[in-house]
Amino acid sequence: MCLGIPGRISEIWDEGSGARMAHVEFPGETKKLCLAYLPDLQVGEYTIAHAGFALSRIDEDSARVTLATMAEYGVFGDENVVPT
């Protein structure tokens, strides 16, 4: 089973190929995601991401609760990552 992890969009741009991409901040790292499934996402919004794609929009409160619960259960390993 794979987990979709909430992240906050910090930057959006269009690639030369026409794909809409974003930098998304997750606990302890920032990743590049494709916004093909949700092209109307905006900077500052939260998304559930999996396998390099933004899959769904999530409100900030839900994202924070989810991240805190994941951290409590050790999903992010032993790095003592604090959700933002």
C-alpha positions in Angstrom: 0.0 0.0 0.0 1.2 3.5 -0.8 0.4 6.7 1.1 -0.5 10.0 -0.6 1.2 12.7 1.4 -0.1 16.3 1.7 2.2 19.1 0.6 2.0 22.9 0.1 2.5 24.3 -3.4 5.3 26.9 -3.4 5.9 27.5 -7.1 4.1 26.8 -10.4 5.4 27.0 -14.0 4.7 25.6 -17.4 7.3 23.3 -19.0 8.2 23.7 -22.6 6.2 20.6 -23.4 3.1 22.3 -22.1 2.9 20.4 -18.8 2.0 22.4 -15.8 4.5 21.7 -12.9 4.9 22.7 -9.3 7.4 22.6 -6.5 5.6 21.2 -3.5 6.9 21.4 0.1 6.6 18.2 2.1 8.0 17.5 5.6 11.8 17.6 5.2 11.9 18.1 1.4 10.6 19.8 -1.7 9.6 17.8 -4.8 8.6 18.6 -8.4 5.1 17.4 -9.3 3.0 17.4 -12.4 -0.4 19.2 -12.1 -1.9 17.5 -15.2 -4.9 16.1 -13.1 -5.5 19.4 -11.2 -4.3 22.3 -13.5 -6.2 24.9 -11.5 -4.2 24.5 -8.3 -2.5 27.7 -7.1 0.5 28.6 -5.0 -0.2 28.2 -1.3 -2.8 25.5 -1.7 -2.3 21.9 -0.4 -2.4 18.8 -2.5 -2.3 15.0 -1.9 0.6 13.7 -4.0 1.7 10.3 -5.2 4.1 9.0 -7.9 5.0 12.5 -9.1 1.4 13.8 -9.6 -0.9 16.1 -7.6 -4.0 13.9 -7.1 -6.4 15.9 -5.1 -6.8 19.3 -3.4 -6.9 19.4 0.4 -7.6 22.3 2.8 -4.9 23.6 5.1 -6.5 22.3 8.3 -6.9 18.8 6.9 -3.3 18.8 5.6 -1.9 19.8 9.0 -4.0 17.2 10.9 -2.9 14.5 8.4 0.8 15.5 8.6 0.7 15.6 12.4 -0.9 12.2 12.5 1.6 10.7 10.0 4.5 12.2 12.1 3.0 10.8 15.3 3.0 7.3 13.7 6.5 7.6 12.4 5.7 7.7 8.7 8.5 10.2 8.1 11.2 8.0 9.8 13.4 9.0 12.7 14.4 12.4 11.4 12.1 14.2 13.9 10.5 16.0 11.0 7.9 18.6 12.1 5.0 19.2 9.7 4.7 22.7 8.5 
